[in-house]
């Protein structure tokens, strides 16, 4: 069953390319974050996707861990 990509609302789904634009980072940087253990990202076919709310929470968690 394929997941439908939603454009607006709380259930917005981001792809690697969406995150590249959103965070102004390279494909390799975002792809590495998507593929890390514990990442909320998931694959749909050949495309990686992530829920925007879970992604933001994950990035905050990584920042807190890096801060010490």
C-alpha positions in Angstrom: 0.0 0.0 0.0 1.5 3.3 -1.1 1.4 6.3 1.2 0.0 9.5 -0.3 2.1 12.5 0.1 0.2 15.3 1.7 1.1 18.9 0.9 -0.4 20.8 3.9 -1.5 20.1 7.4 0.0 18.3 10.5 0.6 15.1 8.5 3.0 16.7 6.0 5.6 14.4 4.6 9.0 15.6 3.5 11.4 13.9 1.1 15.2 14.3 1.0 14.9 17.0 -1.6 12.3 18.9 0.5 14.7 18.8 3.5 17.6 20.0 1.3 15.6 23.1 0.4 14.2 23.5 3.9 17.6 23.3 5.7 19.9 24.5 2.9 22.1 21.3 3.2 23.5 18.9 0.6 21.9 15.7 -0.5 24.6 13.6 1.1 24.1 15.4 4.5 20.3 14.9 4.5 20.5 11.3 3.2 23.0 10.4 6.0 20.5 11.8 8.6 17.6 9.9 7.0 19.6 6.7 7.1 20.9 7.0 10.7 19.7 4.5 13.3 16.8 6.0 15.2 15.8 8.3 12.4 12.0 8.6 11.9 12.5 8.5 8.1 11.1 5.5 6.1 11.3 4.3 2.6 8.4 4.2 0.2 9.6 2.4 -2.9 12.9 4.1 -3.8 12.1 7.4 -2.1 12.9 8.3 1.6 10.2 10.2 3.4 9.7 11.6 6.9 6.8 13.2 8.8 7.7 16.9 9.4 6.8 16.9 13.1 8.9 13.7 13.8 11.7 15.2 11.7 11.8 18.4 13.7 11.8 16.5 17.0 14.6 14.2 15.8 16.8 17.2 14.8 16.2 18.8 18.2 17.2 15.5 19.9 20.4 15.3 17.8 21.3 18.9 18.6 20.8 18.3 22.4 23.0 15.2 22.2 25.7 17.1 20.3 25.6 19.9 22.8 26.5 17.5 25.6 
